[in-house]
Amino acid sequence: MGVLKRIASDRVLQITAVIACFSLFLARPRLADIHFSTLWSVLGMLTLIQVFEYLHVLDMAAYHLTSHAKDSRQLTWLFMALAFFSGMFLTNDITVLTLVPLYLRIARKHTLPQVLPVSLIGMTANLGSAATPFGNPHNIFLVSHFVVAPLTFFRWSIPLALVSILFLFALSMFVRPHPVPTIPVMDIRIAPRPFIFALSVALLIFLGVFKIVPPYVGTIAAILLALGVEPHIMGHVDYALVLTFVLFFIVVSNISQVNLISTVLSSLEGDHLSVYLSALGVSQFISNVPTTILLARFTGHAQALIYGSNLGGLGTLVASMANLLTFKQYCAESDGNPRRFLVGFLSVNSFALVVMGSIGWVLLNLVV
């Protein structure tokens, strides 16, 4: 019952369900438009993430890193480094949900800066998740939809990741270096055997994303692993996100069958620049996941859409689910003013959108 209640109460799923119902007045969805390979990979990834969370992988890394910070700037660097790399493998959402509350608890206890460091942690999780095909659920879809080879994807993503690191480091220099007392390391241990199995399953899911093995193989392995480690893990999987993807596919399928809409969107997505700018812009209003699924139907410019949808997660609160989660965690854990945080968060993210959006366009024309 708890699982069904969480699914039913998911706001994004509710909104998508309403849109999907209205789209049924335009046409009926075609089964061929439902990307089952994407759904398998997303479900496998979400299951594996819950296994890693149960094993406290991120918690252990965070506590060990923070014990070495001498001031708030170094502490922010360590959290950003962990956010970037965990975003690559555990998605930006899980990274934000784990690291933002942990940083805020430390910041509250030692009266450290909160607005800029938390904004940077959320932004870093977004940019880090863009570096791998499974860091973002929409990357899984894009790799599957455009049949992007592993080497091709990383040839595109690595330059963007390197530039992102330099940009984020520059921003972090504005964090004031308040002294931080020695933070004791919590005694968190990871069971080695389940962790090794989890890494093996991660490899299967990776191979499934690129269709080197059938996508369902990694998903079944992830479910079996979760059941073997702790059956209750399956009750925490974000099934609402999987259902949201199904509804996105239905909406796009119905819309694409309307000749006028199909013609207009096709004409707007004819070159790299229009696809890239469309992805950046539309993401600010409807989030980068539905933007990706909608635009992918009308263009063949995979690299432009990958760059645009990932960088489109910067900017507004709704541009990425991780942005909303960052704000939500701040409101729940901080003793500061949420309105002040929102102004600071949007200012930093808007600046990042302009700068990284410009850099992304340059890279798009250099890295082919």
N, C-alpha and C positions, 0 to 999 in steps of 0.2 A: 504493500500500500504506500509505503514511504517513497518508493521509486516512482510510482504512478503520480503521486502528489507533486513531486519535484518536476516531473515532465509537464504536468498540466499547468503548473504555476510559472513555467519559464516564459518570461515576457516576450523575448525574441520569437519563440515558437508560436506564441499566441498571435502576434502581429503577422507573422509569415502565413499562418493558417488562414487568417482573414483575407489577406491578399490573394492567397491561392484559391479561396472560394470565389472571390470576385473574378479571378482570371478564368474560371470555368465558364463564365458567360461569353468569353471570347472564342474558346475552342476546347477540345478535349485533349488531355496529355497523351503523348505517344510513348509507349514503353521504351522505344529505342533512345529516347531523350533522357532516360534515367541512367546515370553513370554508376552502375552497380560496382564496378571496380573501385571507384572513388569511395563509395559507401563502405565497402569491405575494409579499405585501408584506413579510413577515418575511425571506424569502430575499433579496429585493431590498435591503432595509435592511442585512442582514448582509454582503452583497457590497459594497455601497457603503462600509460602515465599513472594510472591509479595504483598499479603494482609498485612503481618507483616511489610514489608518495607513501604507500604503506611501509616500504622499506626505509623511509626517512633519508633518502639519498641527498636531497637538496638541503634538508635541515642540518645534516652532519657537515656538509661542505660549508654552509653559511657560518655555523658556529666556530669551525676551525679557522676560517678566514678572518672573521671579525676579531679573534683573539690577538691578531697581529697588528691591528690598526692603532696608530699613535694619535691621530687627530681625525676630525670629521671628514676632511677631504680624502684622506687615505681610506677611511671607512666607506665612503661613497665609491671610491675606485674599486674596492674589493667587491662591494655589492653589485656594481655595474659589470665587472668582469664575470661574476657568477651569473648575473642576469643574462648577459649576452650568450654565454655558452649553454646555459640551461634552456634558454629560449630556442636555441638551435635543435635541441633534442627533446625537451619536455613541453614545448609550445609556450608562447608568450602568456597565455592565460594562467596556466599553472605556476609559471615563474612569478608573476605578479601576485597571485594569491598567497604564495609562500613567502617571498622576500619582502614585500612592502610591509606587512604586519610585523615581521621580525625587525626590520630597520626602525619602524616607528616605536616599538617597545624600547629599543636601545636609546633612541633619540629622546624619548620622554624621560627616561631614567636619568640621562646625563645632560639634559637641556641642550640638545644639538639641533642644527638647522633641519627643517623638515620639508619645506615646500620644494626647493630646487632638487635636493637629493631624491625625494620620492618621484618627482617628475622625470628625473634622469633614469631612475631604475625602470619605470614604466616604458619610457622611450627606448631604452637599451634592449629591453625584452622584445619590443616590436621589431627593432632593426636586427637583432640577433636571430630571431625566428625566420627572417627572410633568407638566411644563408643556407638553409637546408630544405629539401623537398617535403619534409614532414614537420618543420618548425611551425608552419601555418597550415590549417586544413585546406585553405584555398590553393596552397602550393601543390598539395597532393592532387587536387582536381586538375590544375593547370598542366602538371607533368603528365597525367593520364590523358587529358583531353588532346593535348598537342603532341603526344608521344615524344617527349623530350628525353634524350639520352642522358645518362648520369654525367658524363664528361661535359656535355653541352650546358647542362644546368649549372654545374659548378664553375664553368668558364664565365658564365653570366653573373653568378651570385658572389663569387669571391672578391672581384674588384669592388663591388658595392659594399661588401662587408668590411673590407680594409678601409675604404673611405669613411664608412660609418664610424669605425673605431676612432679614427683621427678626429672626426667632428665631435663625437661624444666626449673624447678626452679634452678637447678645447673648451667645451661647455662646462666640464667638471671643474675647471680652474676657477670658476666663479663661486664655488662652494667655499665658504670661510672655514679655515682650519682650526676649529675649536679643539682643545685638548680632550682626549678620550681616555678615561681610566682603563686599566687592564680588564678585559672582559673574560670571565672564566669560561672555559670550554665545557659544554654540557656532555655528559657521558652518553653519546648516541652511537650505537653500533649497528652495522649492517650485516645481516646474515649472508655469508659469502656465496653459498650454493644458489639460493634464489636470485641473487644479484647476477651471477654468471649466466643462469638460465635466462634472465630478463634481457641481458645484453645479446644473447643468441637470438631471442625472439625479435629484438629490435632490428637485427640484421635481416631476418626474414621479412619483416614489414618493409624495410628499406628496399629489398629486392622486389617485393610485391608492388611497391609504388612505381618502380620502373618496369614492371611486368616481366621481370626476369624469371620470377616464379609466379603462379597464380596468386592474386591478392588475398584470397580467402585462406591461404595456407598460413600466413603470418597471423591473421586474425584468430583462426582456430587455435593456433599455438598460444597466443596471448590469453585467450579465454581459459584454456586448459591450465596455463601457468597460474592465472589468478585463482582458479578453483583449487589448485593444489596448494598455493601459499595461504590463502584465506578466502573462503567462498563469499564472505560478505563484501569483498572488494567489488564484485560485479554489481552490487547495489549502489555503488558510488560512481559508476561510469556515466558520463554525460550523454545519455540516450537522446535527450532533447536536441542536442546539436546534430546528431545523425538524422533525426526526423526533420529538423530544419533544412538540412541539405536536400532531403527528398522533396520537401515543399518548394525549395528554390528551383529544383529541376522541373517541377510541375509548372511553376509560374513561367519560367523561361520557355518551356515547351509550348505553352498556350500562347504567350505573347508572340513567339517567333512564327506562329501560323497565321498571324494577322498581316496581310500583305503590306499595308501602309506602314505599320510599325517596323516590319522587317526591312522594308526598302529604306526608310529613314535611317535606322541604325546601321545598316550596311554601308550607306553612303557616308556616314559620319566616322566609320572605323576603317577608312581606306588606306591610311598610311601610319607610320610609326608615331608621328607626333600626335595625331588625333586620338589614337588608341591610348597613348601614354597620358595625355592630358585628360581624356575622358575618365580613365581609371583613377587618376589623382583627384579629380573634381567630384565625381559621383560618389566616391568613397566617403567624402566629407558629410554626405547627407543620408546614405543608406548603409554605410559600413563597407569594408573592402571585400567581405565574403560574397554577399549577393551581387555586388558590382562585378566581381570576377566571373561568376557564373553567367550573368546577363551578357556581358560584353564578349566573352569567349565564343558565344554562338555566332557572332557577326564579324569576326576577324581571324586572320591567320598570323597576325604579328605576335607570336608567343612571348618574345623577349620584352617587347614594349608593355604587354599586359602584366607580365611577372614583375617588372620594375614598377609600373604604375600602381598595381594593387598593393604591393608590399610597402612602398613609400606612402601610399594613400592612407595607411594606418596612422600616419602622423597627422596632426591638425586638431580636429574637433573631438569631443568626447565620443561621438558615435562612429568616428572613422574606423575604430577597431574596438572589439569587445574588451581587449586588454585595457584600453583607456577608461572605459566605464568601470572596470574592476579596480583600477588604480584609485579612481575617485571614491568608489564605494569603500575600499579598504581604508583610505585616509579618513573618511567620515566615521568609520567604526573604531579605528585605533588611535587617532590623533586627538590631542587636546587643543589643537589649533582651530582657527576659523576656516570652515569649509569654503566660504566665499573667497577668502584670500587665496586659499590653495587653488581654487578653480581659475582665478585670474592668472596666477603664476603659471599653472599647468598649461593653460591655453596659450599664453604668451610664448612660453618656451617651445611648445609643440608647433605653433604657427610659424615661428622663426625657423624651426627645424624643417618644416614642410617646404618653405621657400628655398632654403639653402640646399637641402638634400634633394628636393625636387629638381632644382637647376643642375646639380651635380649628376643626378640620375639621367637627365636628358643628354648631358655630355657623354657619360659612359655608354648610353644607349647607341650613340653614333660611333663610339670608338671600339666597343667590345661587340663583335658580331660572330 
